[in-house]
Amino acid sequence: MAVTCFIRYQIDPFQREAFKRYAEVWGRVIPRCGGDLIGYFLPHEGSNDVAWGLIGFDSMAAYERYRATLKSDAEGRANFEFAQAQRFILREERTWLKDVTTTRNQPRQVAP
């Protein structure tokens, strides 16, 4: 069973660049610690204070292994500290989703 952690962030809209930096660091840390980073997303149109992060795992057990590895990752700890010091994340919600694996990473089809 594959699962995805869907993280919804309420961010300070005046600190979008700080959140972008935060997301870019996770782009290195998450794969190194065992997560399948699907991506981080900043607001483009509409609400200017909501961002998302999606991280996939083979199972909840794989997630628990990832968490243990993440705790010992110096760059990951520093990124958490950066977010706390800069206070650009106002709220964070996590939802766990079960993947419909046959729908993931489908190639784009060009219309005739």
C-alpha positions as CSV (number, residue, x, y, z in Angstrom):
1,M,0.0,0.0,0.0
2,A,1.5,3.3,-1.0
3,V,0.6,6.4,1.0
4,T,1.0,10.1,0.5
5,C,1.4,12.7,3.1
6,F,-0.5,15.8,1.9
7,I,0.7,18.9,3.8
8,R,-1.3,22.1,3.6
9,Y,0.6,25.2,4.9
10,Q,-0.9,28.5,5.7
11,I,2.0,30.9,5.0
12,D,2.8,34.5,5.5
13,P,2.2,35.8,2.0
14,F,4.9,38.4,2.5
15,Q,7.5,35.6,3.1
16,R,6.9,33.5,0.0
17,E,10.6,33.5,-0.8
18,A,11.4,32.1,2.7
19,F,9.0,29.3,2.1
20,K,10.5,28.6,-1.3
21,R,13.9,28.4,0.3
22,Y,12.5,26.0,2.9
23,A,10.9,23.8,0.2
24,E,14.1,23.7,-1.8
25,V,16.0,22.4,1.2
26,W,13.4,19.6,1.6
27,G,14.1,18.8,-2.0
28,R,17.5,17.5,-1.0
29,V,16.6,16.2,2.5
30,I,13.4,14.2,1.9
31,P,14.8,11.9,-0.8
32,R,18.0,11.4,1.2
33,C,16.0,10.3,4.2
34,G,13.8,7.9,2.3
35,G,10.8,9.8,1.2
36,D,9.5,10.1,-2.3
37,L,9.1,13.9,-2.7
38,I,6.3,14.5,-5.1
39,G,6.8,18.3,-4.7
40,Y,6.2,21.5,-2.9
41,F,3.8,24.1,-4.4
42,L,3.5,27.9,-3.8
43,P,0.3,29.8,-4.5
44,H,0.1,31.2,-8.0
45,E,-3.5,32.5,-8.4
46,G,-6.3,32.7,-5.9
47,S,-5.4,32.5,-2.2
48,N,-1.9,33.9,-1.6
49,D,-1.3,32.3,1.7
50,V,-1.7,28.6,1.1
51,A,1.1,26.3,-0.1
52,W,1.3,22.5,-0.3
53,G,3.9,19.7,0.1
54,L,3.3,16.1,-1.0
55,I,5.6,13.2,0.1
56,G,5.0,9.6,-0.9
57,F,6.0,6.5,1.1
58,D,5.6,2.8,0.3
59,S,3.9,2.3,3.6
60,M,3.3,3.8,7.1
61,A,6.3,1.7,8.3
62,A,8.4,3.3,5.6
63,Y,7.3,6.7,6.9
64,E,8.3,5.8,10.4
65,R,11.8,4.8,9.2
66,Y,11.9,8.1,7.3
67,R,11.0,10.0,10.5
68,A,13.8,8.3,12.4
69,T,16.3,9.1,9.7
70,L,15.1,12.7,9.4
71,K,15.7,13.3,13.2
72,S,19.4,12.6,12.7
73,D,19.8,14.7,9.5
74,A,21.6,18.0,10.3
75,E,20.3,19.8,7.2
76,G,16.7,18.8,8.0
77,R,17.0,19.9,11.7
78,A,18.5,23.2,10.5
79,N,15.6,23.7,8.1
80,F,13.0,23.1,10.9
81,E,14.9,25.7,13.0
82,F,14.9,28.2,10.0
83,A,11.1,27.9,9.7
84,Q,10.7,28.4,13.4
85,A,13.0,31.4,13.5
86,Q,11.5,33.1,10.5
87,R,7.9,32.3,11.3
88,F,6.7,32.1,7.7
89,I,4.5,29.0,8.4
90,L,1.4,30.1,10.3
91,R,-0.3,26.8,10.3
92,E,0.3,23.3,9.0
93,E,-2.2,20.4,8.4
94,R,-1.3,16.9,7.4
95,T,-3.6,14.5,5.7
96,W,-2.7,10.9,4.8
97,L,-4.0,9.6,1.5
98,K,-3.9,6.1,0.1
99,D,-2.6,6.2,-3.5
100,V,-4.5,5.0,-6.5
101,T,-1.2,3.8,-7.9
102,T,-2.5,3.2,-11.4
103,T,-3.1,7.0,-11.7
104,R,0.3,8.2,-10.6
105,N,2.8,9.6,-13.1
106,Q,0.8,9.0,-16.2
107,P,2.4,10.3,-19.4
108,R,0.9,13.3,-21.0
109,Q,-1.0,12.5,-24.2
110,V,-1.1,15.0,-27.0
111,A,-4.5,15.5,-28.6
112,P,-4.6,14.8,-32.4
